[in-house]
């Protein structure tokens, strides 16, 4: 059988109704045969989306028992490439079609002798009167059996006057379910023997069921179920997203319940001819919540009005068609999620699947965690039987489909059998599953699956659950209910839900849990608003934003909202504070390993646990681009055959143990796993004789914000000042636009046109929106029509506000940058106040968030975008002016640094009192002079572009504001600052650099980045030769530009290029070999398109990063013709050439930069004495 590639649009129904209406309106048709083409087009449109494709042929020849009106054939029944008749003598593989006019009832047609005769030959007949469709199949006794039906209208009049008369309106209401039905009709006779095929059919019925629920979403009985679920779980389904989420999950749960009951029914060996009935299945007795739902669905006075019984009957019917022998050969009980539920969710609701994330935790990860927990119980807590010890109580607080619990029971069974395994092992296993291996799940659908998986496991082990038994998985919010309620216990509408809640709370409050493990969710579900969880992570925020001088951590911005953080706090509290000993093992987002926001969380782990083993699985799209340090693919560990994308964030596995007798100092062990084979490598590592030997012992200290990552930092790094120790006033954030680029433009003219129009009251909002829709957007700090009217009263267009604006490193654009909220979402007004003649800005960030990052420093005469460097651009003005330009707090800080009140509007050096004292010790005077004010910042720039500095202090530089060594004497400072001046000049794309971009250009730079015509000749600048179409970028989600692979050709240097490098090496007093090592052993030709390329961009120039971005490639990603809307101008094409030359010049300075850094570091000023 084949499954649909995607959800069908309502266009199938609209086209069908349009066709039949046109035929009737023509007045020339007959009641039956004239409509054959419309029916044929209908079935072909649906069949075209299937594999193999299904084609409809009308007017079949007589193959016995008469001539049906049509038949459904699969593509392989036709001659190759044939559009005509199928191969002679073949019956239609997917059944016959019998069509009549709109007058007779479809059931009357189905009961006719003619249809009975057709069934004898064809087995299945799809009967239609144009307005109704009915699938009829030959029963066991040869009699017709009616299966699915679909009615477009109540009767003939309704069809012609209301439904067919309005094709589009009818399609909006019924198009989706109708298209699903027609596809199922095309597949009804298909072999059904694989889990994926069954998943598609059940998902199709579930979509039909969901459509019915959505039509009756205000039904009081449905609201009652929602309210009961909210009360039982302590959460709310808020807004329309949450409401839809509830309804979609409800339907999903019902169908999983039917499938689960069918699987269990099969396991009871009912015989090959037995038929499954979901109403009588005993499986639901083990899951009271499901029993309640089914009772509600079947009750005409409750959810029966939704009409779901019919869709559940269809589901049972298709399951009865499954070739069970073949199906269960392919269906592995323990991996039901991978084999059935993931495909079901993908077909049922891809958006919901995306929102819920990955259900399936790869088996290698699960096996590894369970094995490690078992070992730690034995070796660290003195329990020789590990998980098999009857006193070990296990909890997966977010158990999903019970993958971890299944593996825990396998490990228990393995241990029991290794001990000699008598005939009571199965009973021991069942007792563990009921009494001490617990799971909590807040989502009803995976909760159903978990019960099936555990039930199947016990059945396979010879210990099936009896009617009155259930496993210890509970539908509950794991993050609430651990303390008794302050008032009377809330009564719930359904007794079964109340029983479920009470049983879960007994586990939470009375069981001495020794192991907490699992894969906690990373994000909260859309539209679901938990009520009791808000204060759970407050202990992880204690002292975070308190100044370091006052005993805090000085972290002003932090994000601890991800859901997995709450589960860590739950596990910590449960093991450390309630049980007093135990083990925690999660796989989760890896941010907590070293991100500054998580420093207090790490502090608590160090206080509450004795040993921590951390396996960093990497695979992060933002930080490493899913690449190994060698540049090879590093996929998410969740990337599987069923979910190749995996997840975007990097992950880590932790195992943390708290001993009853505490260690004086905790031990933190850390290791990395990289590459496509890391899951296997992780699991294999459990077999090592000495697991600890593979780890590096980390050294969490307050100086490194208690990072769990072993650090690569020079011995004296912590003694050097941070960048923020050098400035008088705290750095300013760069401006934040968040207006879809409407205030920023590569070209000045269109920006001026649209902003002039925006400030012209004669131009209506609609015309402004045409110029750039985002100018009239609403949302964050509203800038829609109301805001425009307000701004028009207070502001006029100012040509002076159109300024040069570094959007990214070396990517200079235009921006309308004025202190007008909410035009820019956050214009950073106090930073704008520091724009004055002769001033400039040193730029860095507080924490790195990309790898590789390159230098974390930038320098600009213009204010740069907030995201011009990754980690956010924080601006250090070289000089500052006082008065209204500064906030009161900054003004006071400046006063303290100067030791006197600064004159209003007189620029003074942005240097802290400690930095001023340092310069004074070097006998440097006139600190507020423009040149002197830059000394320290230019020195910092020189240090920050030294590869030796970045390598030797990599982890220190990444985790916080970079620290830099200060020279111990004036001469060394001035020499270092002179190097920094060279770097600043090379970064300033608005100023020529003699010898590099202007004047007599050095021979090596002459050869770099030449715009070249493929095949030779001259570039047609007026044609398409300068269009960037090589795939360097594309528009992603919400219009964000995403980089592409583009096209480069790596090659050896040409003879002239090599000679130029040799000459430059000689001029700089270095060997040719060293020069090639610096620039790259090979070079690249970088293509705009198939006709033009930039010739000779040395490999290390092409791969050069500043502030987390690959400079030239990032620039190109925004110039792809599809986004830019035009070809490059000649000066823009040459800008890439000049960028390459500037970067090459920086790279050729690296030996001097490294020499300077090492000399300064070796004789650094003793800043700690300040």
N, C-alpha and C positions, 0 to 999 in steps of 0.2 A: 504493500500500500504506500501511497505517497501522502505527504502532508503539505499544506499550503505554506508558501514562503512568507506570507504576511497577511495582515488583516485587510479584507476587501473593502473598498470604498462603497458608499451608497450609490455610486454611479452605475452599477450593474442594474439596479432596479429602475433608476431614472431612465436609462436607455431602453429597457424593456417596455416600460409604460409609454414612453414616447413613440416607440415603434408600433405597439398595438393601437394606440390612439390614432396615429396617422393612417393606419390601414382602415380602421373603422370610419374615420372622417372622410376618407376618399370615396366612400359609398360604393366602391367597385369590388369589394371582397366578399368571400363566402365565409360562413361561420366557423369553419374548421381549417381547411388547408391554406387559406390566405395568411393565417397566422403562424404557419410553420417557420418561415424565416426569422420571425421575432423570437420564437422558442429556441431555434437553433443558435441564434446569436447569444441568447441568454446563457445556455449551457456551455457554449464555447468560451464566453467571457470568464465564467467561473472555472471551467476546466483548464484554461490556459495558465492558471496560477498553481496548478498541481504538478507533481512529478510522479509518474509520467503524466504528460498532459492528457486531458480527456477531450475528445472531439465528438460532437453530435452529428449524426447523419440522419436525415429525414427520408421518409418513403422507403422503408426497408423492403427488400425482396422477400418472398415467402420462403422461409427455411423450415416450414412445418408449423401447423396450428395458426396459419394466417399471416397477415402483413401488418405489423405494428406501424404506428405513425413515425416512429423514430427509434434510434438506439444510441447508446453511449459507448464509444470505443476508446481504447487507450492508444497512444501514439504508435506503439510497437505493432499494432494490428494493420497499419498502413504500409504500403510500399515506401521505401525511403524517399524523402523529398516529395512524396505525392501529396497533393492537396485534394485528390479526388476520392474515389470509393475505397473502402478498406479491402484487404485481401479477400478473394472470393471464398465463400463458404464459411466464414467465421461468424460466430454469434457475438453480439456486442458484449464486451467483458463487463461493463458496468450496468447492464440491464436495458430494457426496452422502454419506450415512451408511448403512452396512449393519450391523445389530446382530443378534446371536444370543444364545442362552443361554450359560451359563458352561462347558458341557461341551466343545464343539468347539474345536480349536486355531485361533487367529486366522489362521494361515498357510493352513490348510486352507480356511477361509472365503474368504480372499483369492484362492485358486486356483480357486474355483468359477466355473462358466459364468455364474452370475447376476452376479457382480462384474464379469466381463469384459464382459457386456452393458451394465452400468451405465457402465463406463469409456468405451464408445463414445459415450455421450450426455453424460456429466458430466465426463469427463476425469480427475477425482480422486474416489476413494472412501475414506472413513475407515471402516475395518473394526474392529468391536469385539465381544468376547464378554463384556463388562462388566469383565473382569479384565485384558484386554490390548487395546491399541489399535495399529493399524497404518495408516500412510498409504500408499495404493497409487495410482499414476498410470499413465496410458496412455503406453506407450513409443513410440518412433519407428516401430516396426513394428506398432503396435496391440496389442502384448502387455502384460500387467500388469507394472509395475516396482515392487518394494517399496522404500519409502523409510524414513522413521523409524518406530520402534516404541517402545512403552513397556509394560512388564509390571508390574502391581501385585502379582502373585503367581505362584508357580511352576506351580500347577495349581489345579483347581477346589476341591479340599479345602483347600489352603492359603489360598485367597481367602476362603472362607466361614468357616473355623474360626479363622484367625489374623489376616487383614487386615481384612475387613469386620466381624468381631466386635469389633474394637478401633479404631474410626474415628480417635480422637484420636492414639493411639500410632502408627498407620500414617501419619497426616498429618504427625506430627513428623519421621518418617524420610524420607518420600517426597513430602510435600506441595509443596515448592518446585519440584523438577524436574518433577513431574507437571503442575502448573499451567503451567509454561513449555511443556511439550509440547503441552498442549491449546491454548494460545495460538498456537503455531507451526502446529498443525493448522488452526486457523481462518484462518491467513494463508498457508497453503501455496500456494493458488491465486491469491494476490494478485499484482498486477503488482509487479515488483521492478526498479526502475530508478534509485533515488537512493542516494547514499552513506549517508545516515542510515538508510534502511531496511535496507540490507545490514549496517550496523553493529549494528542491533538484533538481527537474526537471529544474527549471529556471536556477539554478547554473550550471547544466550540459550543457544546451544550451549556457550559458555565457562562459563556458570554451571553447566550440567549437568556439564561436565568437572570444574569445581572441586568440586562435590558428590562426585564419584567420588574425587577426590584426598583430600578431607577424610575420607572413609570408610576410606581405606587409608593414612593419613598416617604410619603406623609402618613402612611398607614399606622394607626396607633399601636398595633401589635408589634410593628417593626421598631417603633420608638421605645416600646417597653423593653425589647431585647437589648437595644443599644444602651438604655439607661441602666439595666441590670448589669451589663458587661462593664460599663463605666464605674459603677459602684463597687463591683467585685474587684476590679483591677486598680481602682484609685486613680483614674485618669479620665480625660475628656477628649472626645472626638470633636475638635473645634473647627469652625468655618466649613465652607463647602468641601475643601480638600479632605478635611478630617471625616466629614460625613460620607464622602465617596469612598474613602479608605475603609470605613466601617462596613459599608455595603459590599464592597468588593471582597473584603476579607471574609465576610459572612458566607457569601456564595462559594468562595474558594474552600472554606472549611467544610461546607456541606458535600462538595464533590470529592474532597479528599476523604471524607468519612465514608462515602459510597465505595470509593476505590479500596480503601483500607479494609472495609468489611468484606469486599469481594476477594481480596488477597487472603484474608484469614479464612473465609469460607472455602476457598480452594485448598488451603493447607489442611483442612479437615477431611479431604478426600471424598467429595460428594459423588463422585462417579462422572463419567464422561458425558452422560446425557442429562444430568441434573441442570436446573436453571436457577440462577441467582436472583433473589428478591431482597432488595435493600431494606424493606420494611421488617422482615423477619430475621435479619442478620443478628446473631448474638453478640457480635464484636462490640456493638455500642454499649452493651451492659458494662464493659470495663471502663467506659469513658462517660460518666454521667452528664457532662456538659453537652456532648453530642446527642445523647438520648433526649435531653431537653429540647435541643434544636429540632430534631426530627419530629418530636411530638408537636411542636409549634407549627412546623411546616405542614404537617398532615391535618391539622385542626382547621376546619373551614372558618371557624370564628376567630382564628388567630392569623398565623402567617399563610394559611391555606389560600387566602385571597390573592396571594402573589402569583399563584399558578406554578409553583416550583415543583410540585409533585410530578407533573408531566415531564419536566426536564430531567428529574432524577430517574423517572421510569425509562426515558430514552437512554440515559447513561447506563442503567442496568442492562438495557437491551443491547447496547453495543458491547458491553463486557461479556454478555452471553454469546456474542459472535466471535470472540477472541479464540484463537487456537491456543488453548491453555498450555498444552504440552510444549509448543514452540516458544510461547511467551515466557514461561517460567524457566526455560533453558537460558534465556537471555537476562532475566530479572534476578539480580543478586539482592537478597533481602536486606543485607546490611548497607547497601548502597542505593536504596530506593530513591534518595534525594537526587543522586546523580543520574539515575536511569529513568526516572519518571517525573519527579516533582519539579526539577529545574526546567525540563522541556514543557511541562504543563504551564508553569508560570510564564515562561517566555511566550507561549501561544495565547494564554488567557489575558494577560495584561502586562506587556513589556514595560510600561512606565512604572507600574507597581513593583515589578521585579527590580527595576533600576533603583527605585526609592528604598526598597527593603535591603538592597545589597545582596551579597552572596550568602546563600544558605549553606552551601556545601563547603565544609572545611576539608581540605585535602587529607587523605588518609595518613600520609607520611607525617603531617603535622600532629594529627590526633594521636597516632601511635607513639610518636616521640614524647609528647607531653605526658601521656599516661605512663610510659615506661620510666621517664625521669622521676615522676612523682612516686612511683612504686619504689624506685631505688632510694630516693631521699627518705622515704618512710623507714626503709630498712636500715640505711647507713647513718642517718642523722637523728632519727627519733627512736631508734632501738626497737623497731617492730619487724621481726624476722620474716613475717608473712606479707609485709607490705599491705597492699590494698585488700588482700584476702583476710587480713586480721578482722575478726568479727566486730571489733570495737572501732574500726575506722569508718567514720561517716563521711560520705562524699557528697558535695553539692556542685552542680553546674548551674549557676544562677541565671543563665541565659541559654538554656539547653537546645533551643531550636528543634531540630529533628532527632535529638538524642545521640548524635554521633559519638560524643565523648563518653556518654553513659554506656553505650554498647561496647566500646573498647575497654572501659573499666571492668565490665562484667566478663569480657573475654580474658582480661589479665587475671581476674580472680579465678576463673575456671582453669586457666593455665597453671596457676600456682597450686590449686587444689589437686590437679591431676599429677603435677610433679611430686606431690607429697604421697602419691600412691593411689589417689582417686578411687574411692569406693563407689558403690551404687547410690550414695546419698549426695553426690556432687551436684546433681541437677536441683535437688531440694535446697541445698545450701545457696545455690546461685539464685533461685527464685526468692529465697528469704532475703538475700542481699538486695535484689531489685525492688522488693516491697518495703523493706525496713531500714536500709542504710545507704542506698545509692539513689540520691534525689536529684531532681531537676525542676527548675522553675522556668516557665515560658509565658510571656505576656501576649503572644500572638496566637490566636486560636488555630490557624491553619498548620503551622509547624508543630504545635502541641498535639494535634491529631496524628501527624506523621510519627512523632516520637513514641506514642503509645503503640502504633503499629510495629515500629522497628523493634521495640523492646519485647513486645508480645511474640513476634516472630523468632527473636533470638531465644527466648525461653522455650518456645515450642520446639525449635531445632535442637535444643539441649536436652529435651525429654522432660521438661517441667512446664507444660502449658498452664496458663492461668485458668482457674475455675471461675464459675459464673460470678461469685461474690468477691473476686480478687482483682486488684489493680496494681500497677507499678507506681513507684513514688515520683511520678512527674505530675506537677500541678500547674494549672492555669492561674497565674498570679503575677503581680508586679513584684519582682525580686527586690526592688529598692524601697519598698514600704512594708509596714506591718511587722517590723521586728520588735516593736515595743507595744504593750497592750494599749488599747484606746483609752483616752482619758474619761470619756463618757460611756453610756451604754453601747453595746455592740450593735452596729447597724444591721437591720433585717433586710434581706434581699428578696426580690420578687419571686425568684425561682429557688426552691429548696436545694436543688442540685448545685447551684452556684454557691449557695451559702455553705454547703458541705465542703465544696472545693476550697473556698477561702479559709474555712476553719482548719481544714487538714493542712494547708500550706502554712498557716500561722503557727500551728503546733510544731512543725519542723523548724520554722524560724526562731521560735522562742524556747523550745525545750530540747532540741537535739544538740549535742556537743560536736559540732562539725569540725573535722580535722583536715579536710582537703577541700579547697575551692579551686575549680579549674574550668577552662572553657575558652570560648572565643566571643568576648562581649561585643555588642553592636557598637559601631563607631559613631553613628549619628542617630538622633531621635527621629522617629517616624513622622513624616509630614502630616501636619494637622492634628497630631496627638499631643496634648498638653498635660504632663504629669503634675499632680498637685502637691505631693508630700516630699518630693525629692530635692527641692531647691537648696536646702541647707546642708545637704549631704557632703559637698566638697568644701564647705567653709574652712575646715582645718587645713586644706591645701592652699588657702589664700591668706592665712595668718601672716602678717608682716611683709607680704609681697611688695606692696607699694610704700611701705615705711622706709624713710631714708636710711641708707647703710650706716651713716654716722650715728643713727639712733637705734641701731641694732636690727634693722630690717634688711631688705634686699634691694630696695631702690628700683623696683621694676614697676614702671608706671602703667604699662599696657600689658595685659596678659589674657590668655584665652584658655579657660578650663571648662568650657561648656560641652565638649564632646562627651557623648554618653559613656564611652568606655572608662572615663575618669571616675564616674560615679561607681562603676562596678569595681574598680580598684579600691576605692574607699570602702565599699561594702566588704570586700574580701579582707582588707586590712583590719577593719573593725571586728569582723567575725572571728578571725584567727587570733589577732594580737590582743584585742580587748575583751572578747567574750570567752574563747576557748583557752587562750593562754599559750597555745602551741599549735603547730600545724604547718601546712604547706599551701602555697598559692601558685598556680601556674596559669597564665593567660597568654594567648597570642593577641596582639593589639597593635594599634598605631604606635610607631616607635618614638614619637615626640618626647615622651617623658624621660628618655635616656639622657638627654642633655639640653633640651630647650629651656631657656631661662624661666619661662612661665611655670615650669614644673619643679622648681627648686625646693619648695616647701614639701611637695609630695615626695621628692627624693629624700629630703631630710627626715620625714616620718618613716619611710621605708628603712632608712639606716638606723633609726631608733627602735623600730619594732621587729625587725628581722635580723637574724644572725648571719645567714649566708644567702647570697643572691647570685644566680647564674643567669646571664643575659645573652641570648642568641639574636644578634641583629641580622634580620633577613633582608634588609635593604629593599630594593624594588620601588623606590619613590620616584614619581614622575617629575616632581618639582625640584627636589634637592639634587638628584643625580641624573635626572632624565632617563631613568631606568637603564643606566649603563654602568658596567663595572669600572673600576679604576683604569683598566686596560682598554676601555671603550667598547667592550663586547656587550651584547644584550643581557640585561638583568631584569627579567620580568618579575611581576608580583608573584609571591608564593601561591596566591589564589588563582593564578592563571592556569586553567585546565582546558581539556578538550571541549567542555560544555560552556566554559566562560573564559575565552582566550584573553579577554581584556583584563581580568582580575580586578584589582582595585588600584587607585592612584597613589595612595599613601604608602610609605614604607612601613614595614612591620617588624616586630620583635617578639620573641618568645621569652617569657621570664619563668624562672622557678625560684621561689623565695621560701625559706624555712625559718620558722621561729622555734627555738628549742625551749624546753621547760627550764633548763639551766642556761642562762644567757652567756654569750661570749662578751668579753670586755670590749671588743671592737668588731664591727661587722666586716665580712669579707665580700667584696664585689668582684665577680669574674665576668669577663666580657669577651665575646668573639664575633667575627663577621662571617656571614655566608653570602656568596655572590654567584651570579650566573644562572643558567637555565637548569642546572642539575642540583640546585642547592637543597631542594626538599629531600632528595635521596641521600645526599651527603649528611644532612641533619639527622635523618633516621639512622643511617649507618653509624653515626658517632656514638650511639648508645652502647655499641659493642666494644668500644675502646676499653683497654684494661685500666687506664687512668684517665677518666673523662676530664678532670681538672687541668691536666697538662695542656690541653688544647686551648685553654683560655688565657687571657692576659688579666692580671689583677689590676683593677682600676684604683685610683687614689682620689676619692671625692673629698674636696676641701672647700672651705668657704670661698677661697680665692678663685676657684674654678666653678663656683656655683654648684658644688657637689655633683658634678657630672659623673655619670656612670660609664662614660666612654674613656678609655685610656687616652692620655693626651700626648701629643707631639709638640712640646714647648721647651724652649731654651731655659736653662737653669735660672737665669736672672729675669725672665720675662715678667714675673709678677711684681718685680721691684720697679719696673718702668711705669711712667704715668700713662693713664688712659687719655684718649683724645679729649674727653670731657673734663679732665683735670686741668687742661691747658687754657680753657676759655673762661672769660668773665661771665658770660651769660649762656644759658643752655642753648644747644642748637635748635634751629627752627625746622619744622617739617616743610618739605616742598609743597606747592599748591596741589590740591586734589580736584580734578575736573569732574569726573563721573557724569558727564553729559554726552556720552557717546561720541566724543571728538568734535562736537559742534563748535567749541571755543578754541580748538587747536587745528592747525592746517599746515600741510606741507607747502601749499601755495598761499601767498598773502591775499591775492585779489578775491577769491571766493569767500575767504574769511571776512574780509571787510564788507563785501556785499551782503552777506547774511546778517552780520552784526549791525550794520547800518539799518537794514530792514527791521531787525528786532527792535531797535530804538526809535523807529519811525512810527508814530501813532496812526499814520494814514494807511499803513500796511496791515491788513487783517491777519489774525492768528493763522488762518488756513494757509496764507501765502508764505508766512514764515516757516510753517511746518513743511511746505513743499521744498523750500531752500535747504532745510536740514531738520528732519522730524524731531531729533533729540532736543532742539531748542525749545520745543513745546512739551517735552516729556513731563510726566508727573512721577512722584515717588519720593526718593530720598531728598529731603529739603526741597520741597515742591518748586518746580520752575515752570509750571503750566500757565494757562491764560491769566489766572488771578495774580500770580507772581509778576507776570509781565506788566499788567496794568499798574501794579504798585511801583515797579522799577521805572516805568515810563514817567511817573510823577516826580521821581527823585533823581533820575540820571539821564544824561544825553550820551550819544556816541562820542567817544574820544579817540582820535587817531593816535594819540600818544600811548594809548593802552594796547595798541597792536605792537607787540614786541617780539624779539627773538627769544626762542624758548627751547632749551635742550630737552627734548622729549625722552631720549635715551642717550647714552654715551655716544658722542660724535654724530648725533642725529638731531640737527638743529632745525626747528620748525618756527611757525608763527603762532602766537596765542593772543587772544584778547584777555589780558591779565590786568584786572582792576580790582580794587577792594570792594567788590559788590557781591554780597551774598543775596540770593543763592545762585548767582550766575555760575561761578565756580562753586562746586559743593563746599570746598574749603579753600579760600584764596590765600590763606596764611598771611593775614594783614600785617603782622608785626615783622615778618620777613620782608614783605614788600616795602615796608618803611625804611629798610636798610639798603634800598637801591639808591645809590648816589654816585656821582662822578668819581671814578678812581677806585671804587670798592670792588671786591670780588669775594668768592665764596669757596671755602674748602668743604668738601662734601664726603660724608661717610654714612655708615649705618650702625645700629647698636648690636645686631646679630646677623650672621650670615644665614641665608635660607636656600642657597643653591650651591651645588658642587659640579664643576669647578666654579670658583668665584673670580679668580684673578685678583688684581689689586682691589681692595675695598675702598680705595680713595679716588676722588675725582676733583677737578678744579675748574671753576667756571666764572666768567665775568657776569654771566646772566643767572637768574634764578632758574633752577631746574625742576622738572616735574617730580612729584612725590615718588613715582616709580621709575625714575630715570636710571637708578641702580636698584638691584634686587635687595630686599630688606628695608627699602624705603630711604629716600634721600634726606638726610638731616644736614642742614646748612649751618656752617660756622662762618659768619661774616668775618672777614679779616679785620675790619674796623666797624665800629657801631656809633650811631648817633643817639643822643639822649633826648629828653623832652617827651613830647606826645608819641614819639616813635616807639617807645618801650612800655611794656606793662609795668605796674608799680613794683612787682616782685623783682623783675629783671633790672629795673632801675636801682633798687636797693642792692642787688648783687653787684652791679657795676660800681656803685658807690663803695662797697666793701673792697672791691678789687683795687680801686684807685686810691683808696684812703681819703678821698675828698669827693665832694659833689661835682660831677662833670658839668662843663658848660653846655648849655642847651645848643643842640645842633652842631657842636664841634666834634668831628670824628676822633675817636680814641681807639687804641688797639684793643681788640677783643681777647685780652689776656688775663688770666686769673692772677690773684695776688702771688700765688706760688710761682707761676710762670714769670711774673715780673721780677720776683726775687731772684729767680734763676738767671735771668738776663742781666740783672744788676751785678750778680757775682762774677759774670763774665765781662763786667765793665762795659756793658752796652747801654748807651744812654738814648735819649729822645725816642722812647719806646712807642709813642703814638704817631711818629713819623710814618708815612705810607710804606717806605721801604723796610724800615725796622720792624714794623708791625707784622710784616709777612715772614720774617726770618724763621720762626718756629714752624709755621705752616708749610713753608717751602721745604724745610728740612724733613717734615713728616711725609711730604709727598715723595721725596727721594727715598726715604726708608720704605714706604708702602709700595714702591715699584721695584724693590729689590727681590728677586726670586729667592735668594738665600733667607731673607727675613720671613717671607711668606711660608717657606718650607719648614724652617727650623721652629717656627712658632704657630704652625697651622691651626692647631686646635684652640690655642689661646686667642688667635685672631678671629676665629669663627664664632666663638661662644659669646662675645661681648664686644664693647667698644675696643678697638685695637689699642694695644699699648705700644709705645715707641721709646727707644732709648734716646736720651738727650746727650749731645757731645759734652765732654768735660772742659772744653776750652773754646774760646771765641773763634779762633781760626778754623777749627773743625766744624763749628756750626755754620759759619759763613760759606765754607766750601761745600758742605752738604746742601745748604739752601740754594747755592748756585746750581747744583745738579737738579734740585727740585724745580728751579725756574725753567730749566730746559724741558722737564717733563710737562710743566704747566703750558709752555709755549706749544708743545707738540699736541696737547689735548685741545687747544683752542682753535677750532676749525674756522673761526672768523678772522684769524690773523695768519699771514703767510710766515713760513719758516725758511729763511734763507738757506740754500743748499739742500733743502728737502722738498719744498713745494714752490719755491720761487728763486730768482737769481740764477747763479751758476749752480745747477743741481749736480750733486755728486753722482758719479757714474753708476753706482749700485742702485740709486733711487730712480735714475732715468729708465732703467729696465723694468721697474716694478709696476704692475697694474695697468699696463697699456691697453686701452680699448682697441680691440682687434676684430677685423672681419674674418669670419670662418672662410677658409679657402683663399684668402688674400683680397686685396682691393680696398676701396674706401667705404666707410659706413654711410648709409643713407639716413641722415639724421632726421629728415622730414618724413620718412616712411616708417616701416615697422621694425627696423633694425635695432632700435633702442627700447622696444617693448620688453619688459621683464615677464617672461612667460615660462621660465624653466622650473616653476614649482617651488619658489622660495617661501611662499606664504599663502594662507587662505583665511577666509572669515570663519571663525568658529562660533561657539555658543555666545549668544547675545552680541554678535558682531565683533567679538574680540579677535584680533589677528593672531593666528597660530602659525608658527614656523613650519616650513616644509623641508624636504630633503634637497630640493634644487638639483643642480647638476654641476659637478666639478670633475676635472680630469687631473689626477695626480700624475706627475711625470718627473723625469730627471731634468736638471737645468740644461738649457741650451748653451752652446759654446760662448756666446756673447754674455749671457747671464752669469755664467761661472766666472768668466774673466772679470766682470764687474765686481763680483763678490771678492775675488782675490785682490783686486786693486784697493777696495775699501778696507779689507783686512790689513793690508800693508800700511795704509794711511793711518790706521788706528793702532798699529803696533801689535797686532795679533796674528795668529796663523790663519791661513785660509780654512783649515779644518775646523778651527774654533768658530770662525764666522759662519760656516755652514751649519755647525751644531746649533748655533744661536738662531739662525733664520729658519733652519729646517733642512734636512738632508735632501728633500725633494721640494718641488714647487707645484702650484696648482694653476690651472686655467679655470676661471669661474665664469660660467655661462649666464648671459641674460636670456638667451633663447637659442634657437638652432643656428642663427646667423651671426651672432656676435658674442664676444667674451672678453673678460679682462685677463690679459696674458701675464703670466709670471707673478702670482701672489704666493710667496714662499709659505710652506706648510705651517710654520709656527706663527706667521703673520695672519694667515687665514684662521687659525685656531686660537687666536689671542682673545682673552676674556678680560673685561673690566667690569666690576660691580655685578658679577653673575651672568653677564650676557656676552655671547660671542659677537664681537663688535660689528664686523662687516656683515656677517650672516643676519644679524638682527636688523640692521639697516635695510638689507635687501628684502626681508620678509614683509616690510610695509610698502615696498615699491612694486609688488606684483601687479601686473596690468589690471587684473580683475578687481583689485582693491583701489589702486591709484586712479584708474580710469583713463590713463593716457600712457604714452611712452615717456621714458626719461628724457629730460632736456640734456643737451651736450654737457652743460656745466655740472649736471647731477651725475652723469656717467663718469666725468673726470673727478667728481668728489670721492667716488669709490677708489679711484687711483690714488688720490691724495691721502685718503684714510689709510690705505695700505702702506704708503710711504711713511706717514707719521708713525704708524705702529712699528714698521721696520726700524725706524730711527730709535724708538723707545727700546726695542729689543737689543739693538746694537750698543745701547748705553748700559745694558745689564751688568757687564763685568765691572764697570766703574761703580754702579749702584751697589753691587754686592761688596766690593772692596770698601766702599764708604760705610755700609751697614756694619761690616765686621769690625772696622776700626772704631766706629762709635760704640758698638756693643762692648768691645774689649775695654774701653775707657769711659764708660757711661757715667754721667753725672749721678750722684747718689740722691735720687729724687725722694727716696723714702725718708730722708732726713728733713724734708720740707714740712 
